[in-house]
């Protein structure tokens, strides 16, 4: 399956999960679908039959509330049957509404923002000390960059030359309470990241060629951590969700669900 078809199925499955569970956070799940699709079709080393294979690349979803698109990704990548996702958000299910390490392929549970990147720096440092060649990818929300722990982690990663660490910021420019530039302005984000001695790439987070090229540049970068600023659209793929703060929280009703599926299938 190519990355475009993969992303389309991620979006379909994500909307279905949120609709069935009457759950939240579909907007941020849709904005990162293309990034996940490229990672799991063209970039990462992994073995679905051996999720804890030592040679695997590590992926950490720090914005754990947007877990439906990652659960869908892992199902499509073969870590477990897609039918298991029908239990998402139900009592007793391992598919919790924030990402859970009980799910095969998930490295860490997350949801309290600002934890994924510090955790990822530790994983990357361990690989460096052991002279292992895996890469560590951490996907963060833009609102999550308000957390000081991320900036501490970047300072640490730069100091230790963690060149196999790649942070990806899902820069959809809407966080839980409003636009990021109004809640806590991140700009000039590129300059700030460069000041922390990071290798910075600024891309269209829905253009699969740009996404792939950014990851290829990360792989050959030699002396510092990489941060990819992926400019995205909240709710990407469904017109009434796009750039709409309400879909950080809302769950679609039956009519909205059917409309979403039709739009994604186009």
KEKE-3310 file (N, C-alpha, C; in steps of 0.2 Angstrom, whole numbers, plus 5000, padded with zeros to 4 digits):
npx = (5004:5003:5009:4999:4986:4987:4986:4973:4966:4969:4963:4949:4947:4950:4940:4929:4931:4931:4917:4910:4913:4909:4919:4932:4944:4947:4951:4965:4970:4967:4975:4988:4989:4995:5009:5011:5008:5018:5029:5027:5026:5037:5048:5052:5060:5053:5045:5030:5027:5036:5035:5044:5056:5073:5081:5072:5066:5061:5045:5037:5022:5018:5008:4996:4982:4977:4976:4969:4972:4985:4983:4975:4985:4994:4986:4984:4997:5000:5001:4991:4974:4963:4949:4950:4950:4937:4933:4938:4939:4929:4923:4935:4943:4959:4962:4963:4957:4967:4984:4990:5002:4999:4995:5000:5015:5015:5026:5026:5014:5004:4999:4998:5004:5020:5029:5033:5044:5055:5056:5059:5072:5079:5078:5085:5098:5101:5102:5113:5124:5124:5128:5119:5109:5096:5083:5075:5059:5048:5032:5024:5012:5008:5003:5008:5021:5021:5025:5038:5046:5049:5058:5069:5072:5076:5087:5095:5096:5103:5115:5120:5122:5112:5110:5102:5089:5073:5061:5045:5034:5017:5010:4997:4991:4981:4976:4970:4962:4961:4968:4985:4994:4987:4985:4997:5010:5021:5030:5045:5046:5055:5068:5069:5071:5082:5091:5092:5101:5097:5094:5084:5069:5056:5041:5027:5015:5006:5010:5016:5028:5036:5037:5043:5055:5060:5062:5072:5083:5085:5090:5103:5109:5121:5126:5118:5101:5086:5072:5057:5046:5030:5019:5002:4984:4971:4959:4961:4955:4941:4929:4921:4927:4939:4952:4944:4941:4932:4932:4942:4937:4923:4912:4907:4890:4877:4874:4885:4895:4893:4895:4908:4915:4912:4918:4931:4933:4933)
npy = (4994:5011:5027:5037:5030:5023:5034:5038:5028:5028:5039:5036:5025:5031:5041:5033:5026:5036:5040:5029:5027:5039:5049:5060:5072:5071:5080:5084:5071:5069:5078:5073:5062:5060:5061:5050:5040:5041:5038:5025:5018:5021:5024:5020:5006:4991:4977:4969:4957:4955:4965:4971:4970:4972:4979:4989:5004:5018:5024:5038:5044:5058:5068:5061:5061:5061:5048:5039:5039:5034:5021:5016:5016:5007:4995:4994:4992:4980:4975:4971:4964:4973:4973:4973:4986:4990:4990:5001:5014:5008:5000:4991:4989:4988:4998:5013:5030:5039:5037:5020:5009:4996:4992:4983:4988:5001:5012:5020:5025:5039:5056:5066:5081:5085:5075:5066:5069:5072:5058:5052:5057:5051:5037:5039:5043:5031:5022:5028:5026:5013:5010:5007:5007:5012:5024:5037:5043:5056:5062:5077:5089:5106:5115:5108:5112:5123:5118:5118:5107:5101:5110:5109:5096:5097:5105:5096:5086:5092:5095:5082:5078:5071:5064:5054:5057:5062:5075:5078:5091:5093:5105:5112:5123:5126:5124:5117:5127:5137:5147:5144:5155:5164:5159:5155:5161:5154:5158:5167:5151:5143:5150:5149:5136:5133:5141:5132:5124:5114:5104:5110:5108:5114:5111:5106:5098:5089:5085:5072:5069:5080:5077:5064:5068:5076:5067:5059:5068:5070:5057:5058:5068:5073:5078:5083:5084:5083:5093:5093:5104:5102:5109:5109:5105:5107:5094:5089:5083:5082:5093:5101:5100:5105:5117:5120:5124:5117:5104:5098:5093:5088:5075:5066:5067:5055:5059:5068:5059:5051:5060:5064:5051:5050:5061:5058:5047:5051)
npz = (5000:4996:5002:5002:5000:5012:5021:5019:5023:5036:5041:5038:5047:5059:5060:5061:5073:5083:5081:5084:5098:5103:5106:5108:5100:5087:5077:5079:5077:5063:5057:5058:5051:5038:5041:5049:5040:5030:5038:5042:5030:5022:5029:5043:5052:5057:5065:5064:5069:5079:5090:5099:5094:5094:5085:5080:5074:5085:5089:5096:5102:5107:5109:5115:5116:5103:5098:5090:5076:5077:5082:5071:5062:5066:5066:5052:5048:5052:5066:5074:5072:5062:5066:5080:5084:5085:5098:5104:5116:5124:5140:5148:5137:5129:5120:5124:5127:5127:5122:5124:5131:5132:5120:5106:5098:5102:5111:5123:5135:5134:5136:5146:5143:5135:5139:5130:5122:5131:5136:5124:5121:5131:5126:5114:5118:5125:5115:5108:5117:5118:5105:5095:5080:5078:5075:5083:5084:5088:5089:5091:5098:5093:5102:5113:5114:5122:5134:5146:5148:5135:5129:5138:5135:5122:5123:5130:5121:5111:5117:5119:5107:5099:5086:5080:5084:5081:5081:5078:5074:5075:5067:5067:5072:5080:5097:5112:5118:5109:5095:5092:5091:5099:5111:5116:5109:5097:5088:5084:5078:5070:5072:5086:5088:5081:5088:5099:5094:5085:5070:5059:5049:5039:5033:5022:5030:5024:5012:5004:4998:5002:5016:5016:5010:5020:5031:5025:5024:5038:5041:5036:5042:5053:5066:5076:5085:5075:5071:5064:5057:5054:5044:5046:5044:5055:5057:5044:5029:5030:5027:5035:5047:5046:5051:5063:5079:5087:5084:5091:5102:5099:5094:5080:5074:5067:5054:5051:5052:5041:5031:5033:5030:5016:5011:5014:5006:4994)
capx = (5000:5007:5007:4992:4981:4988:4983:4966:4963:4970:4957:4943:4947:4950:4933:4924:4932:4928:4910:4907:4915:4907:4925:4935:4951:4947:4954:4972:4971:4967:4981:4995:4988:5000:5015:5011:5007:5024:5033:5026:5026:5043:5054:5053:5061:5049:5042:5024:5027:5040:5035:5049:5062:5078:5083:5067:5065:5056:5041:5033:5016:5018:5001:4993:4975:4976:4978:4965:4976:4990:4980:4974:4992:4997:4982:4986:5004:4999:5002:4985:4968:4959:4943:4950:4948:4930:4932:4941:4935:4925:4926:4939:4947:4966:4963:4961:4956:4974:4988:4992:5007:4996:4994:5007:5018:5016:5032:5024:5008:5005:4992:5000:5008:5027:5032:5036:5051:5060:5057:5063:5079:5082:5079:5090:5104:5103:5105:5120:5128:5125:5131:5114:5108:5089:5081:5069:5054:5043:5027:5021:5007:5010:5001:5012:5027:5021:5028:5045:5050:5051:5064:5074:5074:5080:5094:5099:5098:5108:5121:5123:5123:5108:5108:5097:5083:5069:5055:5040:5029:5011:5009:4990:4990:4975:4977:4964:4958:4961:4974:4992:4997:4984:4985:5005:5013:5027:5034:5048:5048:5061:5073:5070:5074:5089:5095:5094:5106:5093:5093:5076:5066:5050:5038:5020:5014:5001:5013:5020:5035:5040:5038:5048:5062:5063:5065:5078:5088:5086:5094:5110:5111:5126:5129:5113:5095:5082:5065:5053:5040:5025:5013:4996:4977:4967:4954:4962:4951:4934:4928:4918:4932:4946:4953:4938:4943:4927:4933:4947:4933:4917:4911:4902:4883:4877:4875:4892:4900:4892:4898:4915:4917:4911:4923:4938:4934:4935)
capy = (5000:5017:5031:5041:5025:5022:5040:5038:5022:5030:5044:5033:5021:5036:5044:5027:5024:5042:5040:5023:5028:5045:5051:5067:5073:5069:5085:5083:5064:5069:5083:5070:5056:5060:5060:5043:5036:5041:5035:5018:5015:5022:5027:5016:4999:4988:4970:4968:4950:4956:4973:4973:4968:4977:4984:4993:5012:5019:5030:5039:5049:5063:5070:5055:5062:5060:5041:5035:5039:5029:5014:5014:5015:5000:4990:4994:4990:4973:4974:4967:4964:4980:4972:4974:4993:4991:4991:5008:5018:5004:4998:4985:4988:4990:5004:5018:5036:5041:5031:5015:5005:4989:4990:4981:4993:5007:5012:5023:5028:5047:5060:5072:5084:5087:5070:5061:5071:5070:5051:5050:5059:5045:5032:5040:5042:5024:5019:5031:5023:5006:5010:5004:5011:5014:5031:5038:5048:5059:5067:5082:5094:5112:5117:5105:5116:5127:5115:5119:5101:5100:5114:5106:5090:5099:5107:5090:5082:5095:5094:5076:5077:5065:5065:5049:5059:5067:5077:5081:5096:5094:5113:5114:5130:5126:5120:5115:5133:5143:5147:5144:5162:5168:5156:5156:5162:5150:5161:5163:5144:5141:5153:5147:5129:5134:5143:5127:5120:5109:5104:5112:5108:5117:5108:5105:5091:5085:5084:5066:5070:5084:5073:5059:5071:5078:5061:5057:5073:5068:5051:5059:5073:5069:5080:5086:5082:5086:5095:5094:5108:5100:5113:5105:5108:5103:5091:5088:5078:5083:5100:5104:5099:5109:5123:5122:5122:5113:5097:5096:5090:5085:5068:5067:5063:5050:5063:5071:5054:5049:5065:5063:5045:5051:5066:5055:5042:5055)
capz = (5000:4996:5008:5001:5002:5019:5025:5018:5027:5043:5042:5038:5053:5065:5061:5063:5080:5087:5080:5088:5105:5105:5109:5106:5098:5080:5073:5079:5074:5056:5055:5058:5047:5032:5044:5051:5034:5027:5042:5042:5023:5018:5033:5049:5052:5062:5063:5067:5072:5084:5091:5103:5091:5097:5080:5077:5075:5090:5087:5102:5101:5113:5109:5116:5115:5096:5097:5085:5070:5078:5083:5065:5058:5069:5063:5045:5048:5054:5072:5076:5067:5062:5070:5087:5085:5087:5106:5106:5121:5128:5146:5148:5131:5129:5116:5128:5123:5126:5119:5129:5129:5131:5113:5102:5094:5106:5115:5129:5136:5134:5137:5150:5137:5137:5142:5125:5119:5136:5136:5118:5122:5135:5122:5109:5122:5127:5108:5106:5122:5116:5098:5091:5075:5077:5075:5088:5081:5093:5086:5096:5096:5093:5109:5118:5114:5128:5140:5146:5147:5128:5128:5142:5131:5116:5126:5132:5115:5107:5121:5118:5099:5098:5079:5078:5087:5076:5084:5072:5077:5071:5068:5064:5074:5085:5102:5115:5120:5104:5091:5096:5092:5104:5118:5118:5103:5097:5083:5078:5080:5067:5075:5093:5088:5079:5094:5103:5090:5082:5063:5058:5043:5039:5028:5022:5033:5020:5006:5006:4995:5007:5022:5015:5009:5027:5034:5022:5026:5045:5041:5034:5046:5057:5073:5081:5084:5070:5072:5058:5058:5049:5044:5045:5045:5060:5054:5037:5025:5031:5026:5041:5053:5045:5055:5067:5086:5090:5083:5096:5107:5097:5091:5074:5074:5062:5048:5051:5051:5034:5027:5034:5026:5009:5009:5014:5001:4987)
cpx = (5004:5005:5001:4986:4981:4985:4976:4963:4963:4964:4950:4942:4946:4943:4928:4925:4929:4920:4907:4908:4912:4913:4927:4941:4952:4951:4962:4974:4972:4973:4987:4994:4993:5007:5016:5011:5014:5029:5033:5025:5033:5049:5056:5055:5057:5047:5036:5023:5031:5040:5040:5056:5068:5081:5078:5068:5060:5052:5037:5028:5016:5011:4996:4985:4973:4977:4975:4969:4982:4988:4978:4980:4994:4993:4984:4993:5005:5001:4997:4979:4965:4952:4944:4949:4941:4928:4935:4936:4930:4928:4930:4944:4954:4967:4959:4961:4962:4979:4990:4997:5005:4995:5000:5009:5019:5021:5030:5017:5009:4998:4994:5006:5015:5031:5036:5043:5056:5061:5061:5070:5083:5083:5084:5097:5106:5106:5112:5125:5130:5127:5126:5112:5101:5088:5075:5065:5049:5039:5024:5016:5010:5009:5005:5019:5027:5024:5035:5049:5052:5057:5070:5077:5078:5087:5098:5101:5103:5115:5125:5123:5119:5105:5103:5090:5079:5062:5051:5035:5023:5008:5003:4988:4984:4976:4970:4959:4958:4967:4980:4995:4993:4984:4993:5009:5020:5032:5039:5050:5054:5068:5075:5073:5081:5094:5096:5098:5103:5094:5086:5074:5059:5046:5030:5019:5009:5004:5018:5027:5039:5042:5043:5055:5065:5066:5071:5084:5090:5091:5101:5113:5116:5128:5124:5106:5091:5075:5062:5047:5035:5019:5007:4989:4973:4961:4955:4958:4944:4933:4926:4922:4938:4946:4947:4940:4938:4928:4940:4943:4927:4918:4906:4895:4883:4878:4882:4896:4899:4895:4905:4918:4917:4917:4930:4939:4935:4942)
cpy = (5006:5022:5035:5036:5024:5028:5040:5033:5024:5035:5041:5029:5026:5039:5039:5026:5030:5042:5035:5024:5034:5049:5058:5067:5071:5074:5085:5076:5065:5073:5079:5063:5055:5058:5053:5038:5035:5037:5027:5014:5015:5024:5022:5009:4996:4981:4969:4962:4950:4963:4975:4971:4974:4981:4988:5000:5013:5025:5031:5045:5052:5066:5065:5055:5060:5053:5037:5034:5034:5022:5012:5012:5008:4995:4989:4991:4983:4971:4970:4968:4970:4979:4974:4982:4995:4992:4997:5012:5014:5001:4991:4984:4991:4997:5010:5025:5040:5036:5027:5010:4997:4987:4988:4986:5000:5007:5014:5025:5035:5050:5067:5075:5086:5081:5066:5063:5070:5062:5049:5052:5053:5039:5033:5040:5035:5021:5021:5027:5016:5005:5006:5009:5013:5021:5031:5044:5050:5064:5071:5086:5101:5116:5114:5108:5121:5124:5115:5113:5099:5104:5112:5100:5092:5101:5101:5086:5085:5094:5088:5073:5071:5065:5059:5051:5064:5069:5080:5085:5096:5101:5114:5121:5131:5121:5120:5121:5139:5142:5148:5151:5166:5166:5157:5156:5158:5154:5166:5156:5142:5144:5151:5140:5129:5136:5138:5122:5114:5110:5105:5112:5110:5115:5108:5098:5087:5083:5078:5066:5074:5081:5068:5062:5074:5073:5059:5062:5072:5062:5052:5065:5070:5072:5083:5083:5086:5087:5097:5098:5106:5104:5110:5109:5104:5100:5089:5082:5078:5090:5104:5104:5104:5116:5125:5119:5117:5105:5094:5092:5086:5078:5069:5063:5059:5054:5066:5065:5051:5054:5065:5057:5047:5056:5062:5050:5045:5056)
cpz = (5000:5001:5008:5002:5009:5023:5025:5022:5035:5045:5043:5045:5059:5066:5064:5071:5085:5087:5085:5096:5108:5109:5106:5102:5091:5076:5073:5077:5066:5053:5054:5054:5042:5035:5046:5045:5030:5031:5042:5035:5020:5022:5038:5048:5058:5060:5067:5071:5078:5086:5095:5100:5092:5091:5077:5078:5080:5088:5094:5100:5107:5114:5109:5115:5108:5094:5092:5079:5071:5079:5076:5061:5060:5066:5056:5043:5050:5061:5076:5071:5068:5066:5077:5089:5087:5094:5108:5111:5125:5135:5145:5142:5132:5125:5120:5124:5123:5125:5125:5127:5130:5124:5109:5097:5097:5111:5122:5129:5137:5135:5141:5145:5140:5140:5136:5123:5125:5136:5129:5118:5126:5130:5117:5112:5123:5120:5107:5111:5120:5109:5094:5086:5073:5078:5080:5085:5087:5089:5092:5093:5096:5100:5114:5119:5119:5134:5140:5146:5140:5127:5132:5138:5125:5118:5127:5126:5111:5110:5120:5111:5097:5091:5076:5081:5082:5080:5078:5076:5073:5072:5064:5067:5078:5091:5106:5117:5115:5099:5094:5097:5096:5111:5121:5112:5102:5092:5087:5079:5077:5071:5082:5093:5085:5084:5099:5100:5088:5074:5062:5051:5043:5033:5028:5024:5030:5014:5007:5003:4999:5013:5021:5014:5016:5031:5031:5024:5034:5045:5040:5038:5052:5064:5078:5080:5078:5073:5065:5060:5053:5049:5042:5046:5050:5057:5047:5034:5026:5032:5032:5047:5052:5048:5059:5074:5089:5089:5087:5101:5104:5094:5086:5076:5068:5055:5046:5049:5044:5029:5027:5029:5019:5007:5009:5008:4994:4986)
residu = (UNK:UNK:UNK:UNK:UNK:UNK:UNK:UNK:UNK:UNK:UNK:UNK:UNK:UNK:UNK:UNK:UNK:UNK:UNK:UNK:UNK:UNK:UNK:UNK:UNK:UNK:UNK:UNK:UNK:UNK:UNK:UNK:UNK:UNK:UNK:UNK:UNK:UNK:UNK:UNK:UNK:UNK:UNK:UNK:UNK:UNK:UNK:UNK:UNK:UNK:UNK:UNK:UNK:UNK:UNK:UNK:UNK:UNK:UNK:UNK:UNK:UNK:UNK:UNK:UNK:UNK:UNK:UNK:UNK:UNK:UNK:UNK:UNK:UNK:UNK:UNK:UNK:UNK:UNK:UNK:UNK:UNK:UNK:UNK:UNK:UNK:UNK:UNK:UNK:UNK:UNK:UNK:UNK:UNK:UNK:UNK:UNK:UNK:UNK:UNK:UNK:UNK:UNK:UNK:UNK:UNK:UNK:UNK:UNK:UNK:UNK:UNK:UNK:UNK:UNK:UNK:UNK:UNK:UNK:UNK:UNK:UNK:UNK:UNK:UNK:UNK:UNK:UNK:UNK:UNK:UNK:UNK:UNK:UNK:UNK:UNK:UNK:UNK:UNK:UNK:UNK:UNK:UNK:UNK:UNK:UNK:UNK:UNK:UNK:UNK:UNK:UNK:UNK:UNK:UNK:UNK:UNK:UNK:UNK:UNK:UNK:UNK:UNK:UNK:UNK:UNK:UNK:UNK:UNK:UNK:UNK:UNK:UNK:UNK:UNK:UNK:UNK:UNK:UNK:UNK:UNK:UNK:UNK:UNK:UNK:UNK:UNK:UNK:UNK:UNK:UNK:UNK:UNK:UNK:UNK:UNK:UNK:UNK:UNK:UNK:UNK:UNK:UNK:UNK:UNK:UNK:UNK:UNK:UNK:UNK:UNK:UNK:UNK:UNK:UNK:UNK:UNK:UNK:UNK:UNK:UNK:UNK:UNK:UNK:UNK:UNK:UNK:UNK:UNK:UNK:UNK:UNK:UNK:UNK:UNK:UNK:UNK:UNK:UNK:UNK:UNK:UNK:UNK:UNK:UNK:UNK:UNK:UNK:UNK:UNK:UNK:UNK:UNK:UNK:UNK:UNK:UNK:UNK:UNK:UNK:UNK:UNK:UNK:UNK:UNK:UNK)
# end
